[in-house]
């Protein structure tokens, strides 16, 4: 017989306050494939990180050669971020 032992410090029934209500600040937007000309295509994964209360966002992307390494792309306002994704042709599925 096996038992699952959970520490009372991490059990959700015994957490209160801020420890229970963590805020998600980094969002994975998923992988996107680009193609330039026939035979030339690449993929990247995007992450955005909320700064403050959403007044600005940090954008990170991956290189195809190193998919686990995030590359910093800059700080954008929400409007600038939408314009960037429109320019590169990245559209989110509903």
PDB file of N, CA, C and O in Angstrom:
ATOM      1  N   UNK A   1       0.842  -1.171   0.000  1.00  0.00           N
ATOM      2  CA  UNK A   1       0.000   0.000   0.000  1.00  0.00           C
ATOM      3  C   UNK A   1       0.892   1.242   0.000  1.00  0.00           C
ATOM      4  O   UNK A   1       1.837   1.336   0.784  1.00  0.00           O
ATOM      5  N   UNK A   2       0.590   2.179  -0.872  1.00  0.00           N
ATOM      6  CA  UNK A   2       1.380   3.405  -0.930  1.00  0.00           C
ATOM      7  C   UNK A   2       0.529   4.586  -0.492  1.00  0.00           C
ATOM      8  O   UNK A   2      -0.695   4.576  -0.626  1.00  0.00           O
ATOM      9  N   UNK A   3       1.188   5.585   0.023  1.00  0.00           N
ATOM     10  CA  UNK A   3       0.472   6.767   0.515  1.00  0.00           C
ATOM     11  C   UNK A   3       1.081   8.014  -0.100  1.00  0.00           C
ATOM     12  O   UNK A   3       2.296   8.112  -0.274  1.00  0.00           O
ATOM     13  N   UNK A   4       0.229   8.952  -0.422  1.00  0.00           N
ATOM     14  CA  UNK A   4       0.701  10.263  -0.866  1.00  0.00           C
ATOM     15  C   UNK A   4       0.818  11.148   0.352  1.00  0.00           C
ATOM     16  O   UNK A   4      -0.167  11.401   1.046  1.00  0.00           O
ATOM     17  N   UNK A   5       2.010  11.613   0.608  1.00  0.00           N
ATOM     18  CA  UNK A   5       2.234  12.462   1.769  1.00  0.00           C
ATOM     19  C   UNK A   5       2.467  13.883   1.275  1.00  0.00           C
ATOM     20  O   UNK A   5       3.378  14.136   0.486  1.00  0.00           O
ATOM     21  N   UNK A   6       1.646  14.794   1.740  1.00  0.00           N
ATOM     22  CA  UNK A   6       1.737  16.198   1.355  1.00  0.00           C
ATOM     23  C   UNK A   6       2.034  17.031   2.580  1.00  0.00           C
ATOM     24  O   UNK A   6       1.409  16.867   3.628  1.00  0.00           O
ATOM     25  N   UNK A   7       2.987  17.922   2.440  1.00  0.00           N
ATOM     26  CA  UNK A   7       3.318  18.814   3.541  1.00  0.00           C
ATOM     27  C   UNK A   7       2.154  19.760   3.797  1.00  0.00           C
ATOM     28  O   UNK A   7       1.524  20.247   2.857  1.00  0.00           O
ATOM     29  N   UNK A   8       1.873  20.017   5.049  1.00  0.00           N
ATOM     30  CA  UNK A   8       0.776  20.918   5.397  1.00  0.00           C
ATOM     31  C   UNK A   8       1.079  22.345   4.940  1.00  0.00           C
ATOM     32  O   UNK A   8       0.158  23.131   4.718  1.00  0.00           O
ATOM     33  N   UNK A   9       2.364  22.686   4.798  1.00  0.00           N
ATOM     34  CA  UNK A   9       2.739  24.024   4.339  1.00  0.00           C
ATOM     35  C   UNK A   9       2.351  24.261   2.883  1.00  0.00           C
ATOM     36  O   UNK A   9       2.129  25.402   2.477  1.00  0.00           O
ATOM     37  N   UNK A  10       2.267  23.190   2.097  1.00  0.00           N
ATOM     38  CA  UNK A  10       1.947  23.359   0.682  1.00  0.00           C
ATOM     39  C   UNK A  10       0.545  22.876   0.315  1.00  0.00           C
ATOM     40  O   UNK A  10       0.138  23.007  -0.839  1.00  0.00           O
ATOM     41  N   UNK A  11      -0.195  22.326   1.261  1.00  0.00           N
ATOM     42  CA  UNK A  11      -1.549  21.850   0.972  1.00  0.00           C
ATOM     43  C   UNK A  11      -2.480  23.043   0.801  1.00  0.00           C
ATOM     44  O   UNK A  11      -2.501  23.947   1.635  1.00  0.00           O
ATOM     45  N   UNK A  12      -3.257  23.041  -0.296  1.00  0.00           N
ATOM     46  CA  UNK A  12      -4.074  24.214  -0.622  1.00  0.00           C
ATOM     47  C   UNK A  12      -5.163  24.508   0.394  1.00  0.00           C
ATOM     48  O   UNK A  12      -5.603  25.653   0.492  1.00  0.00           O
ATOM     49  N   UNK A  13      -5.611  23.526   1.147  1.00  0.00           N
ATOM     50  CA  UNK A  13      -6.644  23.768   2.158  1.00  0.00           C
ATOM     51  C   UNK A  13      -6.113  24.561   3.352  1.00  0.00           C
ATOM     52  O   UNK A  13      -6.891  25.146   4.105  1.00  0.00           O
ATOM     53  N   UNK A  14      -4.793  24.579   3.525  1.00  0.00           N
ATOM     54  CA  UNK A  14      -4.208  25.261   4.673  1.00  0.00           C
ATOM     55  C   UNK A  14      -3.471  26.542   4.293  1.00  0.00           C
ATOM     56  O   UNK A  14      -2.872  27.188   5.152  1.00  0.00           O
ATOM     57  N   UNK A  15      -3.510  26.909   3.024  1.00  0.00           N
ATOM     58  CA  UNK A  15      -2.883  28.155   2.583  1.00  0.00           C
ATOM     59  C   UNK A  15      -3.868  29.300   2.720  1.00  0.00           C
ATOM     60  O   UNK A  15      -5.077  29.115   2.583  1.00  0.00           O
ATOM     61  N   UNK A  16      -3.349  30.466   2.988  1.00  0.00           N
ATOM     62  CA  UNK A  16      -4.218  31.634   3.069  1.00  0.00           C
ATOM     63  C   UNK A  16      -3.488  32.847   2.528  1.00  0.00           C
ATOM     64  O   UNK A  16      -2.261  32.853   2.422  1.00  0.00           O
ATOM     65  N   UNK A  17      -4.231  33.844   2.198  1.00  0.00           N
ATOM     66  CA  UNK A  17      -3.641  35.104   1.766  1.00  0.00           C
ATOM     67  C   UNK A  17      -2.934  35.012   0.440  1.00  0.00           C
ATOM     68  O   UNK A  17      -3.371  34.282  -0.450  1.00  0.00           O
ATOM     69  N   UNK A  18      -1.840  35.747   0.292  1.00  0.00           N
ATOM     70  CA  UNK A  18      -1.153  35.845  -0.993  1.00  0.00           C
ATOM     71  C   UNK A  18      -0.606  34.522  -1.512  1.00  0.00           C
ATOM     72  O   UNK A  18      -0.502  34.339  -2.724  1.00  0.00           O
ATOM     73  N   UNK A  19      -0.257  33.599  -0.625  1.00  0.00           N
ATOM     74  CA  UNK A  19       0.285  32.322  -1.077  1.00  0.00           C
ATOM     75  C   UNK A  19      -0.751  31.545  -1.878  1.00  0.00           C
ATOM     76  O   UNK A  19      -0.392  30.776  -2.769  1.00  0.00           O
ATOM     77  N   UNK A  20      -2.010  31.732  -1.578  1.00  0.00           N
ATOM     78  CA  UNK A  20      -3.070  31.034  -2.290  1.00  0.00           C
ATOM     79  C   UNK A  20      -3.383  31.719  -3.612  1.00  0.00           C
ATOM     80  O   UNK A  20      -3.736  31.050  -4.583  1.00  0.00           O
ATOM     81  N   UNK A  21      -3.262  33.013  -3.663  1.00  0.00           N
ATOM     82  CA  UNK A  21      -3.638  33.776  -4.852  1.00  0.00           C
ATOM     83  C   UNK A  21      -2.393  34.309  -5.562  1.00  0.00           C
ATOM     84  O   UNK A  21      -2.124  35.510  -5.534  1.00  0.00           O
ATOM     85  N   UNK A  22      -1.649  33.428  -6.186  1.00  0.00           N
ATOM     86  CA  UNK A  22      -0.481  33.881  -6.929  1.00  0.00           C
ATOM     87  C   UNK A  22      -0.931  34.496  -8.245  1.00  0.00           C
ATOM     88  O   UNK A  22      -1.936  34.080  -8.821  1.00  0.00           O
ATOM     89  N   UNK A  23      -0.194  35.474  -8.714  1.00  0.00           N
ATOM     90  CA  UNK A  23      -0.514  36.132  -9.974  1.00  0.00           C
ATOM     91  C   UNK A  23       0.415  35.617 -11.062  1.00  0.00           C
ATOM     92  O   UNK A  23       1.632  35.553 -10.889  1.00  0.00           O
ATOM     93  N   UNK A  24      -0.170  35.263 -12.154  1.00  0.00           N
ATOM     94  CA  UNK A  24       0.619  34.801 -13.280  1.00  0.00           C
ATOM     95  C   UNK A  24       1.148  36.018 -14.020  1.00  0.00           C
ATOM     96  O   UNK A  24       0.376  36.892 -14.415  1.00  0.00           O
ATOM     97  N   UNK A  25       2.456  36.079 -14.208  1.00  0.00           N
ATOM     98  CA  UNK A  25       3.063  37.239 -14.862  1.00  0.00           C
ATOM     99  C   UNK A  25       3.671  36.900 -16.214  1.00  0.00           C
ATOM    100  O   UNK A  25       3.807  37.787 -17.057  1.00  0.00           O
ATOM    101  N   UNK A  26       4.042  35.644 -16.448  1.00  0.00           N
ATOM    102  CA  UNK A  26       4.657  35.246 -17.711  1.00  0.00           C
ATOM    103  C   UNK A  26       3.683  34.345 -18.454  1.00  0.00           C
ATOM    104  O   UNK A  26       3.186  33.360 -17.908  1.00  0.00           O
ATOM    105  N   UNK A  27       3.417  34.697 -19.707  1.00  0.00           N
ATOM    106  CA  UNK A  27       2.455  33.952 -20.505  1.00  0.00           C
ATOM    107  C   UNK A  27       3.149  33.380 -21.735  1.00  0.00           C
ATOM    108  O   UNK A  27       3.833  34.099 -22.464  1.00  0.00           O
ATOM    109  N   UNK A  28       2.968  32.082 -21.957  1.00  0.00           N
ATOM    110  CA  UNK A  28       3.517  31.405 -23.129  1.00  0.00           C
ATOM    111  C   UNK A  28       2.487  31.512 -24.243  1.00  0.00           C
ATOM    112  O   UNK A  28       1.378  30.993 -24.112  1.00  0.00           O
ATOM    113  N   UNK A  29       2.836  32.174 -25.331  1.00  0.00           N
ATOM    114  CA  UNK A  29       1.905  32.354 -26.442  1.00  0.00           C
ATOM    115  C   UNK A  29       1.969  31.218 -27.445  1.00  0.00           C
ATOM    116  O   UNK A  29       1.155  31.158 -28.367  1.00  0.00           O
ATOM    117  N   UNK A  30       2.913  30.328 -27.280  1.00  0.00           N
ATOM    118  CA  UNK A  30       2.993  29.164 -28.151  1.00  0.00           C
ATOM    119  C   UNK A  30       3.943  29.352 -29.318  1.00  0.00           C
ATOM    120  O   UNK A  30       4.553  30.406 -29.499  1.00  0.00           O
ATOM    121  N   UNK A  31       4.043  28.293 -30.099  1.00  0.00           N
ATOM    122  CA  UNK A  31       4.967  28.257 -31.226  1.00  0.00           C
ATOM    123  C   UNK A  31       4.295  28.820 -32.473  1.00  0.00           C
ATOM    124  O   UNK A  31       3.095  28.647 -32.683  1.00  0.00           O
ATOM    125  N   UNK A  32       5.083  29.486 -33.281  1.00  0.00           N
ATOM    126  CA  UNK A  32       4.588  30.039 -34.536  1.00  0.00           C
ATOM    127  C   UNK A  32       5.599  29.733 -35.631  1.00  0.00           C
ATOM    128  O   UNK A  32       6.802  29.914 -35.446  1.00  0.00           O
ATOM    129  N   UNK A  33       5.105  29.271 -36.765  1.00  0.00           N
ATOM    130  CA  UNK A  33       5.979  28.950 -37.896  1.00  0.00           C
ATOM    131  C   UNK A  33       5.882  30.047 -38.949  1.00  0.00           C
ATOM    132  O   UNK A  33       4.796  30.523 -39.279  1.00  0.00           O
ATOM    133  N   UNK A  34       7.025  30.431 -39.460  1.00  0.00           N
ATOM    134  CA  UNK A  34       7.110  31.447 -40.509  1.00  0.00           C
ATOM    135  C   UNK A  34       7.683  30.805 -41.759  1.00  0.00           C
ATOM    136  O   UNK A  34       8.481  29.872 -41.673  1.00  0.00           O
ATOM    137  N   UNK A  35       7.279  31.299 -42.916  1.00  0.00           N
ATOM    138  CA  UNK A  35       7.921  30.855 -44.143  1.00  0.00           C
ATOM    139  C   UNK A  35       8.130  32.060 -45.040  1.00  0.00           C
ATOM    140  O   UNK A  35       7.215  32.850 -45.267  1.00  0.00           O
ATOM    141  N   UNK A  36       9.345  32.189 -45.545  1.00  0.00           N
ATOM    142  CA  UNK A  36       9.685  33.313 -46.409  1.00  0.00           C
ATOM    143  C   UNK A  36       9.470  32.947 -47.864  1.00  0.00           C
ATOM    144  O   UNK A  36       8.518  33.406 -48.497  1.00  0.00           O
ATOM    145  N   UNK A  37      10.338  32.138 -48.379  1.00  0.00           N
ATOM    146  CA  UNK A  37      10.239  31.644 -49.750  1.00  0.00           C
ATOM    147  C   UNK A  37      10.192  30.123 -49.667  1.00  0.00           C
ATOM    148  O   UNK A  37      10.506  29.562 -48.617  1.00  0.00           O
ATOM    149  N   UNK A  38       9.810  29.444 -50.744  1.00  0.00           N
ATOM    150  CA  UNK A  38       9.786  27.979 -50.684  1.00  0.00           C
ATOM    151  C   UNK A  38      11.136  27.416 -50.228  1.00  0.00           C
ATOM    152  O   UNK A  38      12.186  27.749 -50.776  1.00  0.00           O
ATOM    153  N   UNK A  39      11.075  26.579 -49.240  1.00  0.00           N
ATOM    154  CA  UNK A  39      12.283  25.971 -48.693  1.00  0.00           C
ATOM    155  C   UNK A  39      12.912  26.740 -47.547  1.00  0.00           C
ATOM    156  O   UNK A  39      13.847  26.248 -46.916  1.00  0.00           O
ATOM    157  N   UNK A  40      12.421  27.932 -47.267  1.00  0.00           N
ATOM    158  CA  UNK A  40      12.964  28.731 -46.170  1.00  0.00           C
ATOM    159  C   UNK A  40      11.855  28.957 -45.149  1.00  0.00           C
ATOM    160  O   UNK A  40      10.957  29.772 -45.360  1.00  0.00           O
ATOM    161  N   UNK A  41      11.928  28.233 -44.054  1.00  0.00           N
ATOM    162  CA  UNK A  41      10.935  28.410 -42.995  1.00  0.00           C
ATOM    163  C   UNK A  41      11.615  28.222 -41.644  1.00  0.00           C
ATOM    164  O   UNK A  41      12.648  27.559 -41.548  1.00  0.00           O
ATOM    165  N   UNK A  42      11.041  28.800 -40.621  1.00  0.00           N
ATOM    166  CA  UNK A  42      11.580  28.694 -39.276  1.00  0.00           C
ATOM    167  C   UNK A  42      10.438  28.820 -38.286  1.00  0.00           C
ATOM    168  O   UNK A  42       9.336  29.243 -38.635  1.00  0.00           O
ATOM    169  N   UNK A  43      10.713  28.453 -37.066  1.00  0.00           N
ATOM    170  CA  UNK A  43       9.684  28.551 -36.028  1.00  0.00           C
ATOM    171  C   UNK A  43      10.266  29.240 -34.802  1.00  0.00           C
ATOM    172  O   UNK A  43      11.471  29.199 -34.554  1.00  0.00           O
ATOM    173  N   UNK A  44       9.389  29.866 -34.053  1.00  0.00           N
ATOM    174  CA  UNK A  44       9.786  30.528 -32.811  1.00  0.00           C
ATOM    175  C   UNK A  44       8.659  30.385 -31.807  1.00  0.00           C
ATOM    176  O   UNK A  44       7.506  30.165 -32.176  1.00  0.00           O
ATOM    177  N   UNK A  45       8.997  30.509 -30.560  1.00  0.00           N
ATOM    178  CA  UNK A  45       8.012  30.467 -29.485  1.00  0.00           C
ATOM    179  C   UNK A  45       8.057  31.823 -28.792  1.00  0.00           C
ATOM    180  O   UNK A  45       9.138  32.357 -28.543  1.00  0.00           O
ATOM    181  N   UNK A  46       6.891  32.384 -28.480  1.00  0.00           N
ATOM    182  CA  UNK A  46       6.821  33.698 -27.853  1.00  0.00           C
ATOM    183  C   UNK A  46       6.361  33.602 -26.410  1.00  0.00           C
ATOM    184  O   UNK A  46       5.499  32.789 -26.074  1.00  0.00           O
ATOM    185  N   UNK A  47       6.943  34.440 -25.558  1.00  0.00           N
ATOM    186  CA  UNK A  47       6.491  34.648 -24.189  1.00  0.00           C
ATOM    187  C   UNK A  47       6.343  36.145 -23.984  1.00  0.00           C
ATOM    188  O   UNK A  47       7.112  36.934 -24.533  1.00  0.00           O
ATOM    189  N   UNK A  48       5.353  36.531 -23.195  1.00  0.00           N
ATOM    190  CA  UNK A  48       5.249  37.921 -22.776  1.00  0.00           C
ATOM    191  C   UNK A  48       5.193  37.948 -21.258  1.00  0.00           C
ATOM    192  O   UNK A  48       4.621  37.059 -20.626  1.00  0.00           O
ATOM    193  N   UNK A  49       5.789  38.973 -20.687  1.00  0.00           N
ATOM    194  CA  UNK A  49       5.839  39.123 -19.233  1.00  0.00           C
ATOM    195  C   UNK A  49       5.224  40.464 -18.869  1.00  0.00           C
ATOM    196  O   UNK A  49       5.648  41.512 -19.356  1.00  0.00           O
ATOM    197  N   UNK A  50       4.223  40.413 -18.011  1.00  0.00           N
ATOM    198  CA  UNK A  50       3.545  41.636 -17.589  1.00  0.00           C
ATOM    199  C   UNK A  50       4.430  42.404 -16.621  1.00  0.00           C
ATOM    200  O   UNK A  50       4.993  41.825 -15.692  1.00  0.00           O
ATOM    201  N   UNK A  51       4.553  43.704 -16.838  1.00  0.00           N
ATOM    202  CA  UNK A  51       5.313  44.576 -15.947  1.00  0.00           C
ATOM    203  C   UNK A  51       4.315  45.504 -15.279  1.00  0.00           C
ATOM    204  O   UNK A  51       3.524  46.174 -15.945  1.00  0.00           O
ATOM    205  N   UNK A  52       4.362  45.533 -13.977  1.00  0.00           N
ATOM    206  CA  UNK A  52       3.412  46.366 -13.232  1.00  0.00           C
ATOM    207  C   UNK A  52       2.006  45.810 -13.364  1.00  0.00           C
ATOM    208  O   UNK A  52       1.784  44.613 -13.183  1.00  0.00           O
ATOM    209  N   UNK A  53       1.082  46.659 -13.671  1.00  0.00           N
ATOM    210  CA  UNK A  53      -0.312  46.231 -13.804  1.00  0.00           C
ATOM    211  C   UNK A  53      -0.737  46.126 -15.258  1.00  0.00           C
ATOM    212  O   UNK A  53      -1.911  46.307 -15.578  1.00  0.00           O
ATOM    213  N   UNK A  54       0.203  45.836 -16.131  1.00  0.00           N
ATOM    214  CA  UNK A  54      -0.107  45.660 -17.539  1.00  0.00           C
ATOM    215  C   UNK A  54       0.096  46.904 -18.377  1.00  0.00           C
ATOM    216  O   UNK A  54      -0.316  46.941 -19.537  1.00  0.00           O
ATOM    217  N   UNK A  55       0.733  47.937 -17.808  1.00  0.00           N
ATOM    218  CA  UNK A  55       1.004  49.141 -18.594  1.00  0.00           C
ATOM    219  C   UNK A  55       2.052  48.862 -19.667  1.00  0.00           C
ATOM    220  O   UNK A  55       2.043  49.485 -20.728  1.00  0.00           O
ATOM    221  N   UNK A  56       2.949  47.928 -19.387  1.00  0.00           N
ATOM    222  CA  UNK A  56       3.957  47.553 -20.371  1.00  0.00           C
ATOM    223  C   UNK A  56       4.237  46.057 -20.250  1.00  0.00           C
ATOM    224  O   UNK A  56       3.956  45.430 -19.228  1.00  0.00           O
ATOM    225  N   UNK A  57       4.798  45.509 -21.321  1.00  0.00           N
ATOM    226  CA  UNK A  57       5.058  44.077 -21.411  1.00  0.00           C
ATOM    227  C   UNK A  57       6.456  43.855 -21.963  1.00  0.00           C
ATOM    228  O   UNK A  57       6.900  44.580 -22.854  1.00  0.00           O
ATOM    229  N   UNK A  58       7.151  42.850 -21.435  1.00  0.00           N
ATOM    230  CA  UNK A  58       8.431  42.420 -21.994  1.00  0.00           C
ATOM    231  C   UNK A  58       8.140  41.281 -22.957  1.00  0.00           C
ATOM    232  O   UNK A  58       7.332  40.401 -22.661  1.00  0.00           O
ATOM    233  N   UNK A  59       8.794  41.298 -24.103  1.00  0.00           N
ATOM    234  CA  UNK A  59       8.606  40.263 -25.112  1.00  0.00           C
ATOM    235  C   UNK A  59       9.862  39.412 -25.191  1.00  0.00           C
ATOM    236  O   UNK A  59      10.976  39.934 -25.238  1.00  0.00           O
ATOM    237  N   UNK A  60       9.675  38.104 -25.206  1.00  0.00           N
ATOM    238  CA  UNK A  60      10.762  37.146 -25.344  1.00  0.00           C
ATOM    239  C   UNK A  60      10.411  36.196 -26.475  1.00  0.00           C
ATOM    240  O   UNK A  60       9.238  35.893 -26.694  1.00  0.00           O
ATOM    241  N   UNK A  61      11.409  35.730 -27.186  1.00  0.00           N
ATOM    242  CA  UNK A  61      11.216  34.744 -28.239  1.00  0.00           C
ATOM    243  C   UNK A  61      12.344  33.737 -28.193  1.00  0.00           C
ATOM    244  O   UNK A  61      13.357  33.949 -27.527  1.00  0.00           O
ATOM    245  N   UNK A  62      12.160  32.639 -28.906  1.00  0.00           N
ATOM    246  CA  UNK A  62      13.210  31.624 -28.965  1.00  0.00           C
ATOM    247  C   UNK A  62      13.806  31.591 -30.361  1.00  0.00           C
ATOM    248  O   UNK A  62      13.158  31.956 -31.342  1.00  0.00           O
ATOM    249  N   UNK A  63      15.033  31.154 -30.428  1.00  0.00           N
ATOM    250  CA  UNK A  63      15.665  30.875 -31.706  1.00  0.00           C
ATOM    251  C   UNK A  63      15.435  29.406 -32.015  1.00  0.00           C
ATOM    252  O   UNK A  63      15.324  28.585 -31.104  1.00  0.00           O
ATOM    253  N   UNK A  64      15.363  29.077 -33.284  1.00  0.00           N
ATOM    254  CA  UNK A  64      15.096  27.690 -33.657  1.00  0.00           C
ATOM    255  C   UNK A  64      16.212  26.755 -33.195  1.00  0.00           C
ATOM    256  O   UNK A  64      15.959  25.592 -32.880  1.00  0.00           O
ATOM    257  N   UNK A  65      17.438  27.257 -33.153  1.00  0.00           N
ATOM    258  CA  UNK A  65      18.575  26.420 -32.752  1.00  0.00           C
ATOM    259  C   UNK A  65      18.568  26.126 -31.252  1.00  0.00           C
ATOM    260  O   UNK A  65      19.107  25.106 -30.822  1.00  0.00           O
ATOM    261  N   UNK A  66      17.966  27.003 -30.456  1.00  0.00           N
ATOM    262  CA  UNK A  66      17.956  26.846 -28.996  1.00  0.00           C
ATOM    263  C   UNK A  66      16.535  27.067 -28.477  1.00  0.00           C
ATOM    264  O   UNK A  66      16.237  28.135 -27.943  1.00  0.00           O
ATOM    265  N   UNK A  67      15.655  26.076 -28.625  1.00  0.00           N
ATOM    266  CA  UNK A  67      14.241  26.295 -28.288  1.00  0.00           C
ATOM    267  C   UNK A  67      13.954  26.509 -26.807  1.00  0.00           C
ATOM    268  O   UNK A  67      12.867  26.978 -26.469  1.00  0.00           O
ATOM    269  N   UNK A  68      14.867  26.190 -25.928  1.00  0.00           N
ATOM    270  CA  UNK A  68      14.620  26.378 -24.493  1.00  0.00           C
ATOM    271  C   UNK A  68      15.175  27.698 -23.965  1.00  0.00           C
ATOM    272  O   UNK A  68      14.966  28.034 -22.799  1.00  0.00           O
ATOM    273  N   UNK A  69      15.865  28.432 -24.793  1.00  0.00           N
ATOM    274  CA  UNK A  69      16.503  29.677 -24.357  1.00  0.00           C
ATOM    275  C   UNK A  69      15.687  30.877 -24.828  1.00  0.00           C
ATOM    276  O   UNK A  69      15.445  31.041 -26.024  1.00  0.00           O
ATOM    277  N   UNK A  70      15.270  31.702 -23.895  1.00  0.00           N
ATOM    278  CA  UNK A  70      14.487  32.889 -24.230  1.00  0.00           C
ATOM    279  C   UNK A  70      15.419  34.040 -24.594  1.00  0.00           C
ATOM    280  O   UNK A  70      16.398  34.314 -23.899  1.00  0.00           O
ATOM    281  N   UNK A  71      15.094  34.698 -25.684  1.00  0.00           N
ATOM    282  CA  UNK A  71      15.846  35.876 -26.114  1.00  0.00           C
ATOM    283  C   UNK A  71      14.995  37.111 -25.859  1.00  0.00           C
ATOM    284  O   UNK A  71      13.841  37.173 -26.285  1.00  0.00           O
ATOM    285  N   UNK A  72      15.553  38.081 -25.174  1.00  0.00           N
ATOM    286  CA  UNK A  72      14.851  39.313 -24.844  1.00  0.00           C
ATOM    287  C   UNK A  72      14.676  40.151 -26.103  1.00  0.00           C
ATOM    288  O   UNK A  72      15.633  40.358 -26.849  1.00  0.00           O
ATOM    289  N   UNK A  73      13.447  40.638 -26.347  1.00  0.00           N
ATOM    290  CA  UNK A  73      13.171  41.432 -27.547  1.00  0.00           C
ATOM    291  C   UNK A  73      12.822  42.878 -27.234  1.00  0.00           C
ATOM    292  O   UNK A  73      12.801  43.708 -28.143  1.00  0.00           O
ATOM    293  N   UNK A  74      12.545  43.207 -25.973  1.00  0.00           N
ATOM    294  CA  UNK A  74      12.266  44.592 -25.628  1.00  0.00           C
ATOM    295  C   UNK A  74      11.022  44.765 -24.782  1.00  0.00           C
ATOM    296  O   UNK A  74      10.310  43.808 -24.478  1.00  0.00           O
ATOM    297  N   UNK A  75      10.777  46.020 -24.407  1.00  0.00           N
ATOM    298  CA  UNK A  75       9.595  46.381 -23.617  1.00  0.00           C
ATOM    299  C   UNK A  75       8.636  47.132 -24.533  1.00  0.00           C
ATOM    300  O   UNK A  75       9.036  48.044 -25.256  1.00  0.00           O
ATOM    301  N   UNK A  76       7.370  46.738 -24.494  1.00  0.00           N
ATOM    302  CA  UNK A  76       6.357  47.305 -25.371  1.00  0.00           C
ATOM    303  C   UNK A  76       5.129  47.704 -24.573  1.00  0.00           C
ATOM    304  O   UNK A  76       4.827  47.110 -23.538  1.00  0.00           O
ATOM    305  N   UNK A  77       4.425  48.711 -25.061  1.00  0.00           N
ATOM    306  CA  UNK A  77       3.097  49.019 -24.521  1.00  0.00           C
ATOM    307  C   UNK A  77       2.133  48.002 -25.149  1.00  0.00           C
ATOM    308  O   UNK A  77       2.491  47.362 -26.138  1.00  0.00           O
ATOM    309  N   UNK A  78       0.931  47.839 -24.607  1.00  0.00           N
ATOM    310  CA  UNK A  78      -0.011  46.895 -25.214  1.00  0.00           C
ATOM    311  C   UNK A  78      -0.285  47.189 -26.692  1.00  0.00           C
ATOM    312  O   UNK A  78      -0.406  46.263 -27.495  1.00  0.00           O
ATOM    313  N   UNK A  79      -0.384  48.461 -27.053  1.00  0.00           N
ATOM    314  CA  UNK A  79      -0.635  48.828 -28.454  1.00  0.00           C
ATOM    315  C   UNK A  79       0.552  48.465 -29.338  1.00  0.00           C
ATOM    316  O   UNK A  79       0.373  47.927 -30.430  1.00  0.00           O
ATOM    317  N   UNK A  80       1.762  48.757 -28.871  1.00  0.00           N
ATOM    318  CA  UNK A  80       2.964  48.423 -29.635  1.00  0.00           C
ATOM    319  C   UNK A  80       3.110  46.912 -29.799  1.00  0.00           C
ATOM    320  O   UNK A  80       3.543  46.440 -30.850  1.00  0.00           O
ATOM    321  N   UNK A  81       2.751  46.158 -28.767  1.00  0.00           N
ATOM    322  CA  UNK A  81       2.839  44.703 -28.832  1.00  0.00           C
ATOM    323  C   UNK A  81       1.863  44.148 -29.870  1.00  0.00           C
ATOM    324  O   UNK A  81       2.216  43.256 -30.641  1.00  0.00           O
ATOM    325  N   UNK A  82       0.651  44.671 -29.890  1.00  0.00           N
ATOM    326  CA  UNK A  82      -0.324  44.244 -30.907  1.00  0.00           C
ATOM    327  C   UNK A  82       0.177  44.572 -32.312  1.00  0.00           C
ATOM    328  O   UNK A  82       0.045  43.757 -33.225  1.00  0.00           O
ATOM    329  N   UNK A  83       0.748  45.758 -32.487  1.00  0.00           N
ATOM    330  CA  UNK A  83       1.283  46.147 -33.793  1.00  0.00           C
ATOM    331  C   UNK A  83       2.423  45.231 -34.212  1.00  0.00           C
ATOM    332  O   UNK A  83       2.515  44.854 -35.380  1.00  0.00           O
ATOM    333  N   UNK A  84       3.296  44.867 -33.271  1.00  0.00           N
ATOM    334  CA  UNK A  84       4.405  43.965 -33.580  1.00  0.00           C
ATOM    335  C   UNK A  84       3.881  42.620 -34.069  1.00  0.00           C
ATOM    336  O   UNK A  84       4.347  42.104 -35.085  1.00  0.00           O
ATOM    337  N   UNK A  85       2.911  42.048 -33.349  1.00  0.00           N
ATOM    338  CA  UNK A  85       2.382  40.750 -33.749  1.00  0.00           C
ATOM    339  C   UNK A  85       1.635  40.828 -35.074  1.00  0.00           C
ATOM    340  O   UNK A  85       1.640  39.862 -35.836  1.00  0.00           O
ATOM    341  N   UNK A  86       0.995  41.956 -35.365  1.00  0.00           N
ATOM    342  CA  UNK A  86       0.362  42.134 -36.676  1.00  0.00           C
ATOM    343  C   UNK A  86       1.413  42.181 -37.783  1.00  0.00           C
ATOM    344  O   UNK A  86       1.218  41.605 -38.853  1.00  0.00           O
ATOM    345  N   UNK A  87       2.525  42.868 -37.524  1.00  0.00           N
ATOM    346  CA  UNK A  87       3.589  42.995 -38.524  1.00  0.00           C
ATOM    347  C   UNK A  87       4.237  41.660 -38.850  1.00  0.00           C
ATOM    348  O   UNK A  87       4.554  41.396 -40.010  1.00  0.00           O
ATOM    349  N   UNK A  88       4.441  40.814 -37.846  1.00  0.00           N
ATOM    350  CA  UNK A  88       5.102  39.528 -38.093  1.00  0.00           C
ATOM    351  C   UNK A  88       4.111  38.432 -38.468  1.00  0.00           C
ATOM    352  O   UNK A  88       4.514  37.308 -38.765  1.00  0.00           O
ATOM    353  N   UNK A  89       2.827  38.747 -38.457  1.00  0.00           N
ATOM    354  CA  UNK A  89       1.820  37.769 -38.873  1.00  0.00           C
ATOM    355  C   UNK A  89       1.508  36.718 -37.831  1.00  0.00           C
ATOM    356  O   UNK A  89       1.159  35.590 -38.180  1.00  0.00           O
ATOM    357  N   UNK A  90       1.625  37.056 -36.569  1.00  0.00           N
ATOM    358  CA  UNK A  90       1.307  36.120 -35.486  1.00  0.00           C
ATOM    359  C   UNK A  90      -0.107  36.388 -35.015  1.00  0.00           C
ATOM    360  O   UNK A  90      -0.416  37.476 -34.529  1.00  0.00           O
ATOM    361  N   UNK A  91      -0.957  35.399 -35.161  1.00  0.00           N
ATOM    362  CA  UNK A  91      -2.351  35.542 -34.746  1.00  0.00           C
ATOM    363  C   UNK A  91      -2.679  34.432 -33.763  1.00  0.00           C
ATOM    364  O   UNK A  91      -2.332  33.271 -33.980  1.00  0.00           O
ATOM    365  N   UNK A  92      -3.349  34.800 -32.683  1.00  0.00           N
ATOM    366  CA  UNK A  92      -3.737  33.831 -31.659  1.00  0.00           C
ATOM    367  C   UNK A  92      -5.029  33.143 -32.080  1.00  0.00           C
ATOM    368  O   UNK A  92      -5.947  33.782 -32.595  1.00  0.00           O
ATOM    369  N   UNK A  93      -5.090  31.831 -31.853  1.00  0.00           N
ATOM    370  CA  UNK A  93      -6.335  31.097 -32.075  1.00  0.00           C
ATOM    371  C   UNK A  93      -7.237  31.297 -30.880  1.00  0.00           C
ATOM    372  O   UNK A  93      -6.760  31.424 -29.752  1.00  0.00           O
ATOM    373  N   UNK A  94      -8.534  31.326 -31.116  1.00  0.00           N
ATOM    374  CA  UNK A  94      -9.490  31.476 -30.008  1.00  0.00           C
ATOM    375  C   UNK A  94      -9.676  30.178 -29.273  1.00  0.00           C
ATOM    376  O   UNK A  94     -10.444  30.116 -28.313  1.00  0.00           O
TER     377      UNK A  94
END
